[in-house]
């Protein structure tokens, strides 16, 4: 029996953005700035939620988890992209490529599940406020967050295992800035038809489950808010939910475009553009959309800023 994991390719070359080589310095500065701002934003959110007892609620617990996910998510791709832009260090080992793919898919899937969990949390808080404190206790919140992380891990295991069984005979140039499924399938010398279908089913299962939970939750939320005119507290909560919907729409539409389709897009320039949106731009915008515009976060930040230091 032949070994299906045997490969003659030991490393890949990440092509990046060769069509923009004349502005490599500008690209490096832009991506470095985006990366640093993204990390700083999420650190501010995590520290603020940790330090403010007022923010020790289920919603902000999930937001803190989202900030951790976003920090790791961007760190999987951008540092390697920066290395390629700065010193033309564009090679990545075969095992390193699979590791990057696994981490990227795992964190992305976990974010989908976490966003769905946050939608369900808002549904309980707005539609069942009297029962909410008893239902959404700290133990359940912890289990839900762990479930989102574990769900992402398990979802990415299948896709990565399928890719690892492909044979790569050469060439080894990936027309992308990180190891993603579509460019790897294009380089394989194995029959990828079955794997493409299985990967499509896996991606659709993750995205459909998350979107279904989100849509159902917000349908009930909108109905509750419309049935309760003049409820200032509900209107404030719905404002927060609107930010959540913006975040979900931005993240899910781009990931659906990339992964929940039975065949790879032929234009890798379009692939890379969409990938920049959901892997670099969206994590930059998420803390601004969801947290840093939040009144409770602003108050907590102000109190931390003006808190007296140790004497």
Secondary structure, DSSP 4 states (H G I P E B T S, - for coil): ---TT--S--EEEE---GGGGGGHHHHHHHHHHHHHHHHHHHHHHHHHHHH-GGG-SHHHHHHHHHHHHHHHHHHHHHHHHHHHHHH---EEEHHHHHHHHHHHHHHHHHHHHHHHHHHHHHHHHHH-HHHHHHHS-HHHHHHHHHHHHHHHHHHHHHHHHHHHTS---S--EESSSS--HHHHHHH-SS--HHHHHHHHHHHHHHHHHHHHHHHHHHHHHHHHHHHSTT-HHHHHHHHHHHHHHHHHHHHHHHHHHHHSSSS--S-HHHHHHHHHIIIIIHHHHHIIIIIIT-HHHHHHHHHHHHSPPP-
